[in-house]
Amino acid sequence: MSSASGKDSAAFGPDDFQLVLLRRMADFQPHLVEDALRRLGVGRGELREANRRWQAMVRSPRSRAAGARYRSVLGPPESTGSRRIGDLTFEAALWPVPLWPDLRFEVLTAPGGAVFNEWLVRAPGAAPPVPHTVEELTPWSHTVDEVARAFAPARPMEGTAPTRWRLSFTADDAAGGRGEYVADFTWGLLQEVTPAAGG
């Protein structure tokens, strides 16, 4: 974690980017983030510094385009492929994320280089857990697509901030009841599930 500590102000690498992911998740799951920081051997100060430097890169007038920025920070993608959404074909680039070995960070780039989406997805070939009740939707256990498929038809909602997504859906509970819920995601990874207002 040398660059997150500020010893090398020029470099910003994959370890630093993991801290950027964690910084946003700390709003929902501070205890899980603290556990992750201990595993990484870094502290809150390094988390804040990595996020500050990332924001400075994103907002700089000399900033690279988002797709190029991810390649400069994360290195060459582990894999690339095509993804068709509607009438457009996107390049899907995947990078490993050591904190979550079964996940990959995916960047979808449109023709012309604009980034359409950037979030965590299940790694190709990894078997995702399939939830059947709302209690099985534990923090950091599922991605947006996995919850949407398990509790179709889930309804997308506006996120509460950049890098956040929300889904509204109907699910059974372990006692056999059925209710309406809202799932919150950060960088595509489930953070919490709450009963829908009025549900």
MARKERO-270945 format. One record per residue (C-alpha): residue in three letters; x, y, z. Coordinates in steps of 0.02 Angstrom, whole numbers, padded with zeros to 5 digits, always signed. Each point is the difference from the previous one (the first is absolute). Last residue first. Layout:
N
{res:Ala east:X north:Y up:Z}
...
// end
This chain:
199
{res:Gly east:-02228 north:-00091 up:+00126}
{res:Gly east:-00046 north:+00181 up:+00035}
{res:Ala east:+00179 north:+00053 up:-00027}
{res:Ala east:+00093 north:-00150 up:-00068}
{res:Pro east:+00077 north:-00115 up:+00128}
{res:Thr east:+00190 north:+00015 up:+00004}
{res:Val east:+00141 north:-00095 up:-00085}
{res:Glu east:+00182 north:+00049 up:+00022}
{res:Gln east:+00168 north:+00015 up:-00086}
{res:Leu east:-00013 north:-00106 up:-00158}
{res:Leu east:+00145 north:+00025 up:-00122}
{res:Gly east:-00020 north:+00099 up:-00162}
{res:Trp east:+00124 north:+00139 up:+00046}
{res:Thr east:-00113 north:+00029 up:+00151}
{res:Phe east:-00166 north:-00091 up:+00005}
{res:Asp east:-00161 north:+00033 up:+00096}
{res:Ala east:-00143 north:-00126 up:-00001}
{res:Val east:-00180 north:+00057 up:+00027}
{res:Tyr east:-00133 north:-00120 up:+00061}
{res:Glu east:-00183 north:-00045 up:-00024}
{res:Gly east:-00071 north:-00145 up:+00099}
{res:Arg east:-00045 north:-00183 up:+00008}
{res:Gly east:-00015 north:-00108 up:+00154}
{res:Gly east:+00056 north:-00181 up:+00010}
{res:Ala east:+00100 north:+00016 up:+00161}
{res:Ala east:+00165 north:+00005 up:-00095}
{res:Asp east:-00055 north:+00152 up:-00098}
{res:Asp east:-00073 north:+00005 up:-00175}
{res:Ala east:+00049 north:+00137 up:-00121}
{res:Thr east:-00071 north:+00145 up:-00101}
{res:Phe east:+00120 north:+00123 up:-00081}
{res:Ser east:+00066 north:+00178 up:-00004}
{res:Leu east:+00179 north:+00018 up:-00058}
{res:Arg east:+00125 north:+00137 up:+00040}
{res:Trp east:+00168 north:+00050 up:-00075}
{res:Arg east:+00145 north:+00102 up:+00069}
{res:Thr east:+00160 north:+00054 up:-00088}
{res:Pro east:-00061 north:+00182 up:+00001}
{res:Ala east:-00123 north:+00037 up:+00142}
{res:Thr east:-00172 north:-00054 up:+00063}
{res:Gly east:-00030 north:-00116 up:-00147}
{res:Glu east:-00157 north:+00020 up:-00105}
{res:Met east:-00106 north:-00157 up:+00001}
{res:Pro east:+00006 north:-00156 up:-00107}
{res:Arg east:-00151 north:-00117 up:+00015}
{res:Ala east:+00024 north:-00185 up:+00036}
{res:Pro east:-00108 north:-00117 up:-00106}
{res:Ala east:+00079 north:-00112 up:+00049}
{res:Phe east:+00064 north:-00044 up:+00173}
{res:Ala east:+00148 north:-00113 up:-00037}
{res:Arg east:+00041 north:+00086 up:-00166}
{res:Ala east:+00003 north:+00177 up:+00072}
{res:Val east:+00097 north:-00059 up:+00152}
{res:Glu east:+00133 north:-00081 up:-00110}
{res:Asp east:+00010 north:+00147 up:-00120}
{res:Val east:+00031 north:+00125 up:+00140}
{res:Thr east:+00137 north:-00106 up:+00078}
{res:His east:-00013 north:-00116 up:+00149}
{res:Ser east:+00080 north:-00045 up:+00167}
{res:Trp east:+00078 north:+00166 up:+00053}
{res:Pro east:-00132 north:+00027 up:+00134}
{res:Thr east:-00122 north:-00145 up:+00026}
{res:Leu east:-00144 north:-00038 up:-00117}
{res:Glu east:-00038 north:-00173 up:+00070}
{res:Glu east:-00125 north:+00075 up:+00122}
{res:Val east:-00105 north:+00059 up:-00148}
{res:Thr east:-00037 north:-00178 up:-00050}
{res:His east:+00052 north:-00106 up:-00148}
{res:Pro east:+00176 north:+00063 up:-00031}
{res:Val east:+00109 north:-00084 up:-00132}
{res:Pro east:+00184 north:+00006 up:+00051}
{res:Pro east:+00105 north:+00040 up:-00153}
{res:Ala east:+00099 north:-00138 up:-00086}
{res:Ala east:+00161 north:+00072 up:-00068}
{res:Gly east:+00034 north:-00041 up:-00183}
{res:Pro east:+00019 north:+00181 up:-00053}
{res:Ala east:+00024 north:+00107 up:+00155}
{res:Arg east:-00158 north:+00073 up:+00076}
{res:Val east:-00020 north:+00187 up:-00031}
{res:Leu east:+00067 north:+00156 up:+00084}
{res:Trp east:-00036 north:+00169 up:-00081}
{res:Glu east:+00037 north:+00122 up:-00140}
{res:Asn east:-00131 north:+00045 up:-00131}
{res:Phe east:-00015 north:+00095 up:-00164}
{res:Val east:+00179 north:+00063 up:-00013}
{res:Ala east:+00024 north:+00108 up:-00155}
{res:Gly east:+00136 north:-00064 up:-00119}
{res:Gly east:-00072 north:+00037 up:-00172}
{res:Pro east:-00102 north:-00160 up:-00007}
{res:Ala east:-00061 north:-00028 up:+00178}
{res:Thr east:+00108 north:-00063 up:+00142}
{res:Leu east:-00065 north:-00119 up:+00133}
{res:Val east:+00118 north:-00011 up:+00149}
{res:Glu east:-00009 north:-00156 up:+00109}
{res:Phe east:+00088 north:-00026 up:+00166}
{res:Arg east:+00005 north:-00187 up:+00029}
{res:Leu east:-00072 north:-00107 up:+00138}
{res:Asp east:+00035 north:-00174 up:+00069}
{res:Pro east:+00167 north:+00055 up:+00077}
{res:Trp east:-00081 north:+00144 up:+00097}
{res:Leu east:+00139 north:+00094 up:+00090}
{res:Pro east:+00120 north:-00046 up:-00141}
{res:Val east:-00102 north:+00094 up:-00133}
{res:Pro east:+00032 north:-00073 up:-00172}
{res:Trp east:-00026 north:+00111 up:-00154}
{res:Leu east:-00130 north:-00019 up:-00138}
{res:Ala east:-00024 north:+00101 up:-00160}
{res:Ala east:-00169 north:-00003 up:-00090}
{res:Glu east:+00003 north:+00088 up:-00169}
{res:Phe east:-00174 north:+00061 up:-00042}
{res:Thr east:-00116 north:-00037 up:-00146}
{res:Leu east:-00148 north:+00117 up:-00018}
{res:Asp east:-00177 north:-00030 up:-00064}
{res:Gly east:-00068 north:-00061 up:+00165}
{res:Ile east:+00143 north:-00058 up:+00108}
{res:Arg east:+00127 north:-00112 up:-00089}
{res:Arg east:+00155 north:-00052 up:+00096}
{res:Ser east:+00165 north:-00035 up:-00086}
{res:Gly east:+00154 north:-00073 up:+00083}
{res:Thr east:+00153 north:+00039 up:+00102}
{res:Ser east:+00102 north:-00099 up:+00125}
{res:Glu east:+00122 north:+00024 up:+00144}
{res:Pro east:+00004 north:+00183 up:-00047}
{res:Pro east:+00171 north:+00083 up:-00025}
{res:Gly east:+00053 north:+00107 up:+00148}
{res:Leu east:-00115 north:+00052 up:+00143}
{res:Val east:+00045 north:+00185 up:+00013}
{res:Ser east:+00050 north:+00042 up:-00180}
{res:Arg east:-00133 north:-00117 up:-00068}
{res:Tyr east:-00133 north:+00079 up:+00110}
{res:Arg east:+00052 north:+00174 up:-00056}
{res:Ala east:-00009 north:-00050 up:-00184}
{res:Gly east:-00182 north:-00050 up:+00020}
{res:Ala east:-00041 north:+00157 up:+00100}
{res:Ala east:+00077 north:+00120 up:-00126}
{res:Arg east:+00162 north:+00069 up:+00068}
{res:Ser east:-00003 north:+00147 up:+00121}
{res:Arg east:+00088 north:+00161 up:-00049}
{res:Pro east:-00143 north:+00107 up:+00068}
{res:Ser east:+00018 north:-00103 up:+00161}
{res:Arg east:-00164 north:-00058 up:+00073}
{res:Val east:+00027 north:-00188 up:-00016}
{res:Met east:+00183 north:+00010 up:+00052}
{res:Ala east:-00039 north:+00108 up:+00152}
{res:Gln east:-00141 north:-00118 up:+00048}
{res:Trp east:+00122 north:-00146 up:-00006}
{res:Arg east:+00127 north:+00094 up:+00105}
{res:Arg east:-00129 north:+00040 up:+00134}
{res:Asn east:-00063 north:-00180 up:+00000}
{res:Ala east:+00175 north:-00068 up:+00025}
{res:Glu east:+00031 north:+00126 up:+00139}
{res:Arg east:-00162 north:-00044 up:+00090}
{res:Leu east:+00039 north:-00186 up:-00001}
{res:Glu east:+00181 north:+00033 up:+00051}
{res:Gly east:-00063 north:+00098 up:+00151}
{res:Arg east:-00125 north:-00136 up:+00043}
{res:Gly east:+00138 north:-00128 up:+00020}
{res:Val east:+00093 north:-00128 up:-00103}
{res:Gly east:+00052 north:-00182 up:+00022}
{res:Leu east:-00110 north:-00067 up:-00139}
{res:Arg east:-00085 north:-00124 up:+00116}
{res:Arg east:-00021 north:+00138 up:+00130}
{res:Leu east:-00076 north:+00113 up:-00133}
{res:Ala east:-00123 north:-00138 up:-00048}
{res:Asp east:-00057 north:-00019 up:+00180}
{res:Glu east:-00025 north:+00188 up:+00014}
{res:Val east:-00100 north:-00003 up:-00162}
{res:Leu east:-00112 north:-00137 up:+00067}
{res:His east:-00029 north:+00103 up:+00157}
{res:Pro east:-00036 north:+00160 up:-00097}
{res:Gln east:-00135 north:-00083 up:-00109}
{res:Phe east:-00114 north:+00131 up:-00077}
{res:Asp east:+00101 north:+00161 up:-00010}
{res:Ala east:+00158 north:-00107 up:+00004}
{res:Met east:-00044 north:-00067 up:-00173}
{res:Arg east:+00054 north:+00161 up:-00084}
{res:Arg east:+00172 north:-00005 up:+00081}
{res:Leu east:+00016 north:-00186 up:-00034}
{res:Leu east:-00002 north:+00023 up:-00189}
{res:Val east:+00129 north:+00139 up:+00012}
{res:Leu east:+00106 north:-00112 up:+00112}
{res:Gln east:-00002 north:-00135 up:-00134}
{res:Phe east:+00062 north:+00134 up:-00120}
{res:Asp east:+00153 north:+00029 up:+00107}
{res:Asp east:+00047 north:-00184 up:-00010}
{res:Pro east:-00027 north:+00002 up:-00189}
{res:Gly east:+00122 north:+00143 up:-00028}
{res:Phe east:+00025 north:+00186 up:+00020}
{res:Ala east:+00178 north:+00056 up:-00029}
{res:Ala east:+00059 north:+00181 up:-00003}
{res:Ser east:-00010 north:+00041 up:+00185}
{res:Asp east:+00111 north:-00146 up:+00051}
{res:Lys east:+00016 north:+00003 up:+00189}
{res:Gly east:-00181 north:+00055 up:+00015}
{res:Ser east:-00054 north:-00150 up:+00102}
{res:Ala east:-00115 north:-00057 up:-00139}
{res:Ser east:+00151 north:-00018 up:-00114}
{res:Ser east:+00090 north:-00123 up:+00111}
{res:Met east:-00144 north:-00119 up:+00032}
// end
